[in-house]
Amino acid sequence: MNYSEHISINSSIRFGNPCIKGTRITVYDVLGWLASGMTFSQILADYHELNDEQLKACLGFAADKEHKFRIAS
């Protein structure tokens, strides 16, 4: 998935945290909801401006960030 179609970083929105385009909802928000046990269906029911692809983009963004993470020796 090309998450850049759905995720943007703008220093004037939410302190430059990655957000779903056209919203102020951060990737961190979505990951937190999922970690707390919410399902995609529950998130979509609460946030009608979001769609399934945007939620998947948040997971893709987080996976890519984790893949690039390196611990300095």
CNS distance restraints for C-alpha pairs under 8 A (distance, minus, plus):
assign (resid   1 and name CA) (resid  57 and name CA) 7.04 0.50 0.50
assign (resid   1 and name CA) (resid  60 and name CA) 6.85 0.50 0.50
assign (resid   2 and name CA) (resid  57 and name CA) 7.39 0.50 0.50
assign (resid   2 and name CA) (resid  60 and name CA) 7.99 0.50 0.50
assign (resid   3 and name CA) (resid   7 and name CA) 5.98 0.50 0.50
assign (resid   3 and name CA) (resid  54 and name CA) 7.98 0.50 0.50
assign (resid   3 and name CA) (resid  57 and name CA) 4.54 0.50 0.50
assign (resid   3 and name CA) (resid  58 and name CA) 7.18 0.50 0.50
assign (resid   3 and name CA) (resid  60 and name CA) 6.22 0.50 0.50
assign (resid   3 and name CA) (resid  61 and name CA) 6.11 0.50 0.50
assign (resid   4 and name CA) (resid   8 and name CA) 6.71 0.50 0.50
assign (resid   4 and name CA) (resid  57 and name CA) 7.84 0.50 0.50
assign (resid   6 and name CA) (resid  20 and name CA) 5.66 0.50 0.50
assign (resid   6 and name CA) (resid  21 and name CA) 5.47 0.50 0.50
assign (resid   6 and name CA) (resid  53 and name CA) 7.94 0.50 0.50
assign (resid   6 and name CA) (resid  54 and name CA) 5.75 0.50 0.50
assign (resid   6 and name CA) (resid  57 and name CA) 6.33 0.50 0.50
assign (resid   7 and name CA) (resid  18 and name CA) 6.31 0.50 0.50
assign (resid   7 and name CA) (resid  19 and name CA) 5.52 0.50 0.50
assign (resid   7 and name CA) (resid  20 and name CA) 4.65 0.50 0.50
assign (resid   7 and name CA) (resid  21 and name CA) 5.39 0.50 0.50
assign (resid   7 and name CA) (resid  54 and name CA) 7.83 0.50 0.50
assign (resid   7 and name CA) (resid  57 and name CA) 7.06 0.50 0.50
assign (resid   7 and name CA) (resid  58 and name CA) 7.36 0.50 0.50
assign (resid   7 and name CA) (resid  61 and name CA) 7.93 0.50 0.50
assign (resid   8 and name CA) (resid  18 and name CA) 5.57 0.50 0.50
assign (resid   8 and name CA) (resid  19 and name CA) 5.47 0.50 0.50
assign (resid   8 and name CA) (resid  20 and name CA) 6.30 0.50 0.50
assign (resid   8 and name CA) (resid  21 and name CA) 5.60 0.50 0.50
assign (resid   9 and name CA) (resid  13 and name CA) 7.74 0.50 0.50
assign (resid   9 and name CA) (resid  16 and name CA) 5.58 0.50 0.50
assign (resid   9 and name CA) (resid  17 and name CA) 6.04 0.50 0.50
assign (resid   9 and name CA) (resid  18 and name CA) 4.64 0.50 0.50
assign (resid   9 and name CA) (resid  19 and name CA) 6.28 0.50 0.50
assign (resid  10 and name CA) (resid  14 and name CA) 7.95 0.50 0.50
assign (resid  10 and name CA) (resid  15 and name CA) 7.75 0.50 0.50
assign (resid  10 and name CA) (resid  16 and name CA) 4.98 0.50 0.50
assign (resid  10 and name CA) (resid  17 and name CA) 7.35 0.50 0.50
assign (resid  10 and name CA) (resid  18 and name CA) 7.53 0.50 0.50
assign (resid  11 and name CA) (resid  15 and name CA) 5.51 0.50 0.50
assign (resid  11 and name CA) (resid  16 and name CA) 3.81 0.50 0.50
assign (resid  11 and name CA) (resid  17 and name CA) 7.50 0.50 0.50
assign (resid  12 and name CA) (resid  16 and name CA) 6.28 0.50 0.50
assign (resid  13 and name CA) (resid  17 and name CA) 7.36 0.50 0.50
assign (resid  13 and name CA) (resid  24 and name CA) 6.84 0.50 0.50
assign (resid  14 and name CA) (resid  19 and name CA) 7.84 0.50 0.50
assign (resid  14 and name CA) (resid  24 and name CA) 6.69 0.50 0.50
assign (resid  14 and name CA) (resid  26 and name CA) 7.70 0.50 0.50
assign (resid  17 and name CA) (resid  26 and name CA) 6.54 0.50 0.50
assign (resid  17 and name CA) (resid  27 and name CA) 7.90 0.50 0.50
assign (resid  18 and name CA) (resid  26 and name CA) 5.62 0.50 0.50
assign (resid  18 and name CA) (resid  27 and name CA) 5.90 0.50 0.50
assign (resid  18 and name CA) (resid  28 and name CA) 7.96 0.50 0.50
assign (resid  19 and name CA) (resid  23 and name CA) 6.83 0.50 0.50
assign (resid  19 and name CA) (resid  24 and name CA) 6.05 0.50 0.50
assign (resid  19 and name CA) (resid  25 and name CA) 5.41 0.50 0.50
assign (resid  19 and name CA) (resid  26 and name CA) 4.00 0.50 0.50
assign (resid  19 and name CA) (resid  27 and name CA) 5.66 0.50 0.50
assign (resid  20 and name CA) (resid  24 and name CA) 6.94 0.50 0.50
assign (resid  20 and name CA) (resid  25 and name CA) 5.82 0.50 0.50
assign (resid  20 and name CA) (resid  26 and name CA) 6.13 0.50 0.50
assign (resid  20 and name CA) (resid  27 and name CA) 6.91 0.50 0.50
assign (resid  20 and name CA) (resid  54 and name CA) 6.78 0.50 0.50
assign (resid  20 and name CA) (resid  58 and name CA) 7.84 0.50 0.50
assign (resid  25 and name CA) (resid  29 and name CA) 6.34 0.50 0.50
assign (resid  25 and name CA) (resid  30 and name CA) 7.53 0.50 0.50
assign (resid  26 and name CA) (resid  30 and name CA) 6.62 0.50 0.50
assign (resid  27 and name CA) (resid  31 and name CA) 6.17 0.50 0.50
assign (resid  27 and name CA) (resid  58 and name CA) 5.27 0.50 0.50
assign (resid  27 and name CA) (resid  61 and name CA) 7.90 0.50 0.50
assign (resid  27 and name CA) (resid  62 and name CA) 7.79 0.50 0.50
assign (resid  28 and name CA) (resid  32 and name CA) 5.96 0.50 0.50
assign (resid  29 and name CA) (resid  33 and name CA) 6.27 0.50 0.50
assign (resid  30 and name CA) (resid  34 and name CA) 6.27 0.50 0.50
assign (resid  30 and name CA) (resid  55 and name CA) 7.10 0.50 0.50
assign (resid  30 and name CA) (resid  58 and name CA) 7.02 0.50 0.50
assign (resid  31 and name CA) (resid  35 and name CA) 5.99 0.50 0.50
assign (resid  31 and name CA) (resid  58 and name CA) 7.39 0.50 0.50
assign (resid  31 and name CA) (resid  59 and name CA) 7.44 0.50 0.50
assign (resid  32 and name CA) (resid  36 and name CA) 6.11 0.50 0.50
assign (resid  33 and name CA) (resid  37 and name CA) 6.61 0.50 0.50
assign (resid  33 and name CA) (resid  38 and name CA) 5.54 0.50 0.50
assign (resid  33 and name CA) (resid  43 and name CA) 7.63 0.50 0.50
assign (resid  34 and name CA) (resid  38 and name CA) 4.94 0.50 0.50
assign (resid  34 and name CA) (resid  39 and name CA) 6.31 0.50 0.50
assign (resid  34 and name CA) (resid  40 and name CA) 7.71 0.50 0.50
assign (resid  38 and name CA) (resid  42 and name CA) 5.96 0.50 0.50
assign (resid  38 and name CA) (resid  43 and name CA) 6.60 0.50 0.50
assign (resid  39 and name CA) (resid  43 and name CA) 6.33 0.50 0.50
assign (resid  40 and name CA) (resid  44 and name CA) 6.08 0.50 0.50
assign (resid  40 and name CA) (resid  52 and name CA) 7.14 0.50 0.50
assign (resid  40 and name CA) (resid  55 and name CA) 7.36 0.50 0.50
assign (resid  41 and name CA) (resid  45 and name CA) 6.09 0.50 0.50
assign (resid  42 and name CA) (resid  46 and name CA) 6.30 0.50 0.50
assign (resid  43 and name CA) (resid  47 and name CA) 5.96 0.50 0.50
assign (resid  44 and name CA) (resid  48 and name CA) 5.68 0.50 0.50
assign (resid  44 and name CA) (resid  49 and name CA) 7.89 0.50 0.50
assign (resid  44 and name CA) (resid  50 and name CA) 6.08 0.50 0.50
assign (resid  44 and name CA) (resid  51 and name CA) 6.47 0.50 0.50
assign (resid  44 and name CA) (resid  52 and name CA) 7.56 0.50 0.50
assign (resid  50 and name CA) (resid  54 and name CA) 6.50 0.50 0.50
assign (resid  50 and name CA) (resid  55 and name CA) 7.57 0.50 0.50
assign (resid  51 and name CA) (resid  55 and name CA) 6.66 0.50 0.50
assign (resid  52 and name CA) (resid  56 and name CA) 6.32 0.50 0.50
assign (resid  53 and name CA) (resid  57 and name CA) 6.08 0.50 0.50
assign (resid  54 and name CA) (resid  58 and name CA) 6.44 0.50 0.50
assign (resid  55 and name CA) (resid  59 and name CA) 6.67 0.50 0.50
assign (resid  56 and name CA) (resid  60 and name CA) 6.17 0.50 0.50
assign (resid  57 and name CA) (resid  61 and name CA) 5.99 0.50 0.50
assign (resid  58 and name CA) (resid  62 and name CA) 6.22 0.50 0.50
assign (resid  59 and name CA) (resid  63 and name CA) 6.05 0.50 0.50
assign (resid  60 and name CA) (resid  64 and name CA) 6.08 0.50 0.50
assign (resid  61 and name CA) (resid  65 and name CA) 6.16 0.50 0.50
assign (resid  62 and name CA) (resid  66 and name CA) 6.10 0.50 0.50
assign (resid  63 and name CA) (resid  67 and name CA) 6.08 0.50 0.50
assign (resid  64 and name CA) (resid  68 and name CA) 6.31 0.50 0.50
assign (resid  65 and name CA) (resid  69 and name CA) 6.25 0.50 0.50
